[in-house]
């Protein structure tokens, strides 16, 4: 009988080793998964150097800072711009062209322009113009969104654009449109 007890004890000890190995394997796998998740959550790829960063502008560096901003962002934007238009536009009906509205891009301007006609009450664009080169005039256009007869407050949002038709800046002017009688 003592031999039977020894064999049973050895089997129990061997079974205990298997449990320890399995538990250790599970812990290692869990730690690996947690490590991968933490890496994915916390890793930030390196940012390319964008030059010196200015978190604070000191009184002695204000002029340099302003000059840097002007040179980098404002140099392409025209400092003045002339567009001629009338401010009360009449459309005989929703699907007919205007009988009096016009917009002219002055020939002395530096860039082309296009505009969106926007309904003030909703912010909805009801007409988008083609690009008006310097010296071009637009008349007789039709709304792209038909409106019921009535009077509407709108604004014209001008987009001054570069040679690649990227917007340099925008400007808005109010207009009133009358649809129908």
Backbone as numpy.savetxt, mean C-alpha at the origin, in Angstrom:
# Nx Ny Nz CAx CAy CAz Cx Cy Cz
13.09 -72.98 42.48 12.32 -71.78 42.48 13.14 -70.50 42.48
14.27 -70.56 43.09 15.05 -69.35 43.06 15.42 -68.99 41.63
15.61 -69.96 40.76 15.95 -69.62 39.37 14.78 -68.94 38.70
13.58 -69.35 38.97 12.42 -68.73 38.37 12.31 -67.26 38.81
12.55 -66.98 40.08 12.49 -65.61 40.58 13.54 -64.74 39.90
14.73 -65.29 39.71 15.81 -64.53 39.08 15.44 -64.20 37.66
14.86 -65.15 36.92 14.46 -64.90 35.54 13.36 -63.86 35.50
12.40 -63.92 36.36 11.30 -62.96 36.39 11.84 -61.58 36.75
12.80 -61.53 37.69 13.38 -60.23 38.06 14.16 -59.64 36.89
14.92 -60.48 36.17 15.67 -59.99 35.01 14.74 -59.47 33.92
13.62 -60.17 33.73 12.67 -59.72 32.72 12.06 -58.38 33.13
11.78 -58.24 34.45 11.24 -56.98 34.92 12.26 -55.85 34.74
13.53 -56.16 35.06 14.57 -55.14 34.90 14.73 -54.78 33.43
14.71 -55.78 32.53 14.81 -55.52 31.08 13.63 -54.72 30.60
12.45 -55.01 31.08 11.25 -54.27 30.72 11.35 -52.84 31.21
11.96 -52.64 32.36 12.14 -51.31 32.90 13.09 -50.49 32.05
14.14 -51.17 31.52 15.08 -50.47 30.65 14.38 -50.03 29.37
13.49 -50.88 28.84 12.76 -50.52 27.63 11.89 -49.29 27.87
11.25 -49.24 29.04 10.40 -48.09 29.36 11.23 -46.81 29.46
12.39 -46.90 30.07 13.26 -45.74 30.22 13.72 -45.26 28.84
14.07 -46.18 27.96 14.52 -45.82 26.61 13.37 -45.15 25.83
12.18 -45.70 25.94 11.02 -45.14 25.23 10.71 -43.74 25.76
10.67 -43.58 27.08 10.38 -42.28 27.69 11.46 -41.27 27.28
12.72 -41.68 27.30 13.81 -40.80 26.90 13.66 -40.40 25.43
13.31 -41.33 24.57 13.10 -41.03 23.14 11.97 -40.04 22.95
10.88 -40.20 23.67 9.75 -39.29 23.56 10.16 -37.88 24.01
10.92 -37.80 25.10 11.38 -36.51 25.61 12.29 -35.83 24.58
13.20 -36.59 23.98 14.10 -36.02 22.97 13.31 -35.49 21.77
12.31 -36.26 21.32 11.49 -35.83 20.19 10.71 -34.56 20.57
10.13 -34.51 21.75 9.39 -33.33 22.20 10.31 -32.10 22.28
11.51 -32.28 22.82 12.46 -31.17 22.90 12.85 -30.69 21.50
13.02 -31.61 20.57 13.36 -31.22 19.19 12.21 -30.42 18.57
10.98 -30.87 18.76 9.82 -30.16 18.21 9.71 -28.77 18.83
9.88 -28.68 20.14 9.83 -27.38 20.81 10.94 -26.47 20.30
12.14 -27.03 20.11 13.25 -26.24 19.59 12.97 -25.70 18.19
12.42 -26.53 17.33 12.09 -26.09 15.97 11.01 -25.01 16.02
9.99 -25.19 16.84 8.93 -24.19 16.95 9.47 -22.86 17.48
10.31 -22.91 18.49 10.90 -21.68 19.02 11.75 -20.99 17.96
12.52 -21.77 17.21 13.34 -21.20 16.14 12.46 -20.49 15.12
11.39 -21.15 14.69 10.51 -20.56 13.69 9.81 -19.30 14.21
9.47 -19.28 15.48 8.79 -18.13 16.06 9.73 -16.96 16.33
10.94 -17.25 16.71 11.84 -16.19 17.16 12.88 -15.77 16.13
13.13 -16.55 15.12 14.19 -16.23 14.15 13.79 -15.05 13.28
14.67 -14.08 13.19 14.47 -12.94 12.30 15.66 -12.92 11.36
15.39 -12.99 10.05 16.52 -12.98 9.12 17.26 -11.65 9.22
18.55 -11.66 8.94 19.31 -10.40 9.03 18.81 -9.39 8.01
18.76 -8.14 8.43 18.32 -7.05 7.57 19.53 -6.48 6.87
19.37 -6.24 5.56 20.47 -5.64 4.82 20.74 -4.25 5.35
21.99 -3.87 5.36 22.38 -2.56 5.85 21.82 -1.49 4.94
21.04 -0.59 5.50 20.42 0.48 4.73 21.12 1.80 5.00
22.36 1.74 5.46 23.09 2.96 5.74 22.87 3.38 7.18
23.41 4.53 7.52 23.28 4.97 8.92 21.84 5.24 9.28
21.47 4.86 10.46 20.11 5.04 10.94 20.09 6.22 11.89
19.07 7.04 11.75 18.94 8.20 12.62 17.68 8.06 13.44
17.84 7.63 14.66 16.70 7.53 15.55 16.37 8.88 16.17
17.39 9.70 16.36 17.20 11.00 16.98 17.92 12.03 16.11
17.26 13.13 15.86 17.88 14.23 15.14 18.25 15.28 16.17
19.55 15.49 16.30 20.05 16.47 17.27 20.01 17.86 16.64
19.96 18.90 17.47 19.90 20.27 16.93 21.03 20.58 15.94
22.21 20.02 16.18 23.33 20.32 15.28 23.29 19.52 13.98
22.36 18.55 13.85 22.30 17.77 12.61 20.98 17.94 11.86
20.16 18.89 12.29 18.86 19.11 11.65 19.02 19.49 10.19
19.90 20.43 9.90 20.08 20.87 8.52 20.50 19.73 7.61
21.43 18.90 8.07 21.87 17.74 7.28 20.71 16.78 7.04
19.91 16.57 8.08 18.79 15.66 7.98 17.76 16.17 6.96
17.42 17.45 7.04 16.45 18.04 6.12 16.99 17.96 4.69
18.25 18.28 4.50 18.85 18.20 3.16 18.79 16.78 2.63
19.08 15.81 3.47 19.03 14.40 3.06 17.62 14.01 2.63
16.62 14.41 3.39 15.23 14.10 3.05 14.84 14.77 1.74
15.17 16.04 1.60 14.83 16.75 0.36 15.46 16.10 -0.85
16.72 15.73 -0.74 17.41 15.13 -1.88 16.87 13.75 -2.22
16.48 12.98 -1.20 16.05 11.62 -1.46 14.60 11.50 -1.88
13.72 12.38 -1.40 12.30 12.17 -1.68 11.63 13.29 -2.45
12.13 14.49 -2.32 11.43 15.62 -2.91 12.00 16.08 -4.24
13.14 15.55 -4.60 13.80 16.07 -5.79 13.01 15.82 -7.07
12.22 14.77 -7.13 11.47 14.46 -8.34 10.07 15.08 -8.36
9.63 15.63 -7.26 8.28 16.17 -7.18 8.29 17.63 -7.63
7.45 17.96 -8.60 7.39 19.36 -9.04 7.01 20.26 -7.87
7.66 21.43 -7.79 7.39 22.37 -6.71 6.15 23.21 -6.98
5.76 23.31 -8.25 4.50 23.98 -8.60 3.91 23.25 -9.80
2.60 23.40 -9.94 1.91 22.67 -11.00 0.64 23.43 -11.36
0.38 23.55 -12.65 -0.80 24.27 -13.10 -1.71 23.36 -13.90
-2.93 23.21 -13.44 -3.97 22.49 -14.16 -5.17 23.44 -14.21
-5.73 23.60 -15.39 -6.87 24.48 -15.54 -8.13 23.64 -15.68
-9.18 24.01 -14.96 -10.44 23.26 -15.02 -11.58 24.19 -14.62
-12.79 23.80 -14.94 -13.95 24.49 -14.38 -14.46 23.66 -13.20
-15.33 24.22 -12.39 -15.72 23.53 -11.16 -17.17 23.07 -11.10
-17.98 23.39 -12.11 -19.36 22.92 -12.17 -19.52 22.15 -13.48
-19.64 20.84 -13.35 -19.68 19.98 -14.54 -21.10 19.49 -14.78
-21.54 19.56 -16.03 -22.90 19.16 -16.37 -22.85 17.94 -17.30
-23.63 16.91 -16.91 -23.83 15.72 -17.73 -25.32 15.65 -18.05
-25.72 15.69 -19.35 -27.14 15.68 -19.70 -27.88 14.46 -19.13
-27.18 13.32 -19.09 -27.73 12.11 -18.48 -26.55 11.26 -18.02
-26.85 10.19 -17.31 -25.80 9.35 -16.74 -24.90 8.70 -17.79
-25.43 8.49 -18.99 -24.64 7.80 -20.01 -24.19 8.72 -21.16
-24.31 10.01 -20.97 -23.87 10.97 -22.00 -22.65 11.74 -21.50
-21.81 12.17 -22.43 -20.62 12.91 -22.01 -20.99 14.30 -21.49
-20.08 14.84 -20.68 -20.27 16.17 -20.15 -20.32 17.20 -21.28
-21.09 18.24 -21.07 -21.20 19.27 -22.11 -20.31 20.48 -21.82
-19.73 20.52 -20.60 -18.92 21.70 -20.30 -17.63 21.43 -19.52
-17.46 20.26 -18.97 -16.28 20.00 -18.13 -15.02 19.93 -18.98
-13.96 20.50 -18.46 -12.67 20.38 -19.13 -11.56 20.42 -18.08
-10.46 19.79 -18.44 -9.24 19.84 -17.62 -8.08 19.95 -18.59
-7.18 20.87 -18.30 -6.03 21.09 -19.16 -4.74 21.04 -18.33
-3.80 20.22 -18.78 -2.49 20.12 -18.15 -1.60 21.16 -18.82
-1.19 22.18 -18.09 -0.40 23.28 -18.65 0.87 22.76 -19.31
1.20 23.32 -20.47 2.37 22.85 -21.22 3.68 23.18 -20.53
3.69 24.11 -19.59 4.91 24.45 -18.87 5.17 23.55 -17.66
4.24 22.63 -17.37 4.44 21.71 -16.26 5.60 20.76 -16.56
6.11 20.15 -15.52 7.24 19.24 -15.67 6.82 17.80 -15.96
5.58 17.43 -15.61 5.17 16.03 -15.75 3.76 15.91 -16.33
3.44 14.69 -16.71 2.08 14.35 -17.12 1.22 14.20 -15.87
-0.10 14.10 -16.08 -1.03 13.99 -14.97 -2.22 13.13 -15.42
-2.84 12.47 -14.48 -4.16 11.88 -14.71 -4.98 12.18 -13.47
-6.30 11.99 -13.56 -7.12 12.29 -12.39 -8.22 11.25 -12.22
-8.67 11.15 -10.98 -9.83 10.34 -10.62 -10.90 11.31 -10.14
-12.13 11.12 -10.62 -13.27 11.89 -10.13 -13.92 11.03 -9.06
-14.00 11.55 -7.85 -14.43 10.76 -6.69 -15.67 11.38 -6.06
-16.66 10.54 -5.83 -17.89 10.97 -5.18 -17.59 11.23 -3.70
-17.78 12.46 -3.26 -17.40 12.85 -1.90 -18.15 12.06 -0.83
-19.40 11.74 -1.07 -20.21 11.07 -0.04 -19.80 9.62 0.21
-19.22 8.96 -0.79 -18.87 7.55 -0.63 -17.39 7.24 -0.84
-16.66 8.16 -1.46 -15.26 7.89 -1.78 -15.09 7.02 -3.01
-16.17 6.80 -3.72 -16.14 5.92 -4.90 -15.65 6.69 -6.14
-14.75 6.04 -6.88 -14.26 6.64 -8.12 -15.34 6.44 -9.19
-15.78 7.56 -9.79 -16.83 7.47 -10.81 -16.30 7.79 -12.21
-15.02 8.17 -12.27 -14.35 8.36 -13.56 -12.85 8.42 -13.32
-12.09 7.75 -14.19 -10.63 7.84 -14.19 -10.20 8.29 -15.56
-9.41 9.32 -15.62 -9.00 9.88 -16.90 -7.82 9.11 -17.48
-7.61 9.29 -18.78 -6.35 8.82 -19.35 -5.24 9.78 -18.91
-4.00 9.43 -19.18 -2.87 10.30 -18.87 -2.93 11.52 -19.78
-2.81 12.69 -19.18 -2.78 13.94 -19.93 -1.34 14.43 -19.97
-0.73 14.36 -21.13 0.62 14.86 -21.28 0.63 16.37 -21.13
1.79 16.95 -21.02 1.90 18.40 -20.90 1.24 19.08 -22.09
0.37 20.05 -21.82 -0.33 20.77 -22.88 -1.62 20.11 -23.34
-1.93 18.92 -22.85 -3.15 18.20 -23.28 -4.38 18.74 -22.56
-5.52 18.60 -23.22 -6.80 19.04 -22.67 -7.80 17.90 -22.83
-8.63 17.70 -21.82 -9.65 16.64 -21.85 -11.02 17.29 -21.73
-11.91 16.92 -22.66 -13.30 17.40 -22.65 -14.20 16.24 -23.08
-15.48 16.39 -22.88 -16.46 15.46 -23.41 -16.32 14.02 -22.93
-15.97 13.82 -21.68 -15.85 12.46 -21.15 -17.16 12.04 -20.48
-17.34 10.72 -20.37 -18.55 10.13 -19.79 -18.20 9.43 -18.48
-19.06 9.55 -17.49 -18.84 8.87 -16.21 -18.78 7.36 -16.42
-17.91 6.69 -15.69 -17.84 5.23 -15.78 -18.83 4.57 -14.83
-19.31 5.31 -13.85 -20.35 4.80 -12.95 -21.56 5.71 -13.12
-22.61 5.19 -13.72 -23.81 6.02 -13.93 -24.42 6.44 -12.59
-24.84 7.68 -12.54 -25.49 8.21 -11.34 -26.92 8.61 -11.67
-27.77 8.60 -10.67 -29.14 9.08 -10.83 -29.10 10.58 -11.11
-30.17 11.10 -11.70 -30.25 12.55 -11.92 -30.12 13.26 -10.57
-29.36 14.36 -10.58 -29.20 15.13 -9.35 -27.86 15.83 -9.33
-27.62 16.51 -8.22 -26.38 17.25 -8.03 -25.51 16.48 -7.03
-24.21 16.43 -7.31 -23.29 15.65 -6.48 -22.03 16.46 -6.19
-21.61 16.43 -4.94 -20.32 17.01 -4.56 -19.26 15.94 -4.80
-18.23 16.33 -5.49 -17.15 15.41 -5.83 -15.81 16.11 -5.62
-14.77 15.35 -5.76 -13.46 15.96 -5.84 -12.64 15.27 -6.91
-11.77 16.05 -7.50 -10.86 15.57 -8.54 -9.52 15.34 -7.84
-9.04 14.11 -7.89 -7.73 13.81 -7.30 -6.73 13.68 -8.44
-5.84 14.67 -8.53 -4.81 14.68 -9.56 -3.62 13.85 -9.13
-3.09 13.07 -10.06 -1.89 12.27 -9.83 -0.81 12.79 -10.76
0.18 13.47 -10.21 1.33 13.90 -10.99 2.24 12.69 -11.11
2.62 12.35 -12.33 3.34 11.09 -12.55 4.68 11.32 -13.23
5.58 10.36 -13.05 6.88 10.42 -13.72 6.80 9.72 -15.07
7.93 9.58 -15.74 7.93 8.99 -17.09 7.52 7.52 -17.10
7.61 6.84 -15.94 7.16 5.44 -15.84 5.73 5.34 -15.33
5.05 6.46 -15.23 3.67 6.60 -14.77 3.49 6.20 -13.30
4.54 6.39 -12.51 4.45 6.22 -11.07 4.02 7.56 -10.47
3.11 7.52 -9.51 2.62 8.74 -8.88 3.71 9.38 -8.03
3.99 10.65 -8.31 4.95 11.41 -7.51 4.26 12.07 -6.33
3.08 12.62 -6.58 2.29 13.26 -5.53 0.86 13.41 -6.03
-0.05 13.71 -5.12 -1.45 13.93 -5.50 -1.93 15.26 -4.94
-2.98 15.75 -5.56 -3.61 17.00 -5.11 -5.09 16.88 -5.42
-5.93 17.47 -4.58 -7.38 17.37 -4.80 -8.02 18.75 -4.93
-9.08 18.79 -5.76 -9.86 20.01 -5.99 -11.33 19.61 -5.99
-12.16 20.37 -5.34 -13.59 20.08 -5.29 -14.31 20.51 -6.56
-15.30 19.73 -6.97 -16.18 20.07 -8.10 -17.60 19.65 -7.77
-18.55 20.25 -8.45 -19.94 19.86 -8.35 -20.35 19.32 -9.70
-20.99 18.17 -9.73 -21.49 17.65 -11.00 -23.01 17.61 -10.96
-23.59 17.91 -12.07 -25.04 17.88 -12.22 -25.35 16.84 -13.31
-26.15 15.83 -12.94 -26.57 14.81 -13.89 -28.05 15.04 -14.20
-28.35 15.17 -15.48 -29.75 15.41 -15.88 -30.15 16.84 -15.59
-31.45 17.11 -15.82 -31.93 18.49 -15.65 -32.37 18.77 -14.24
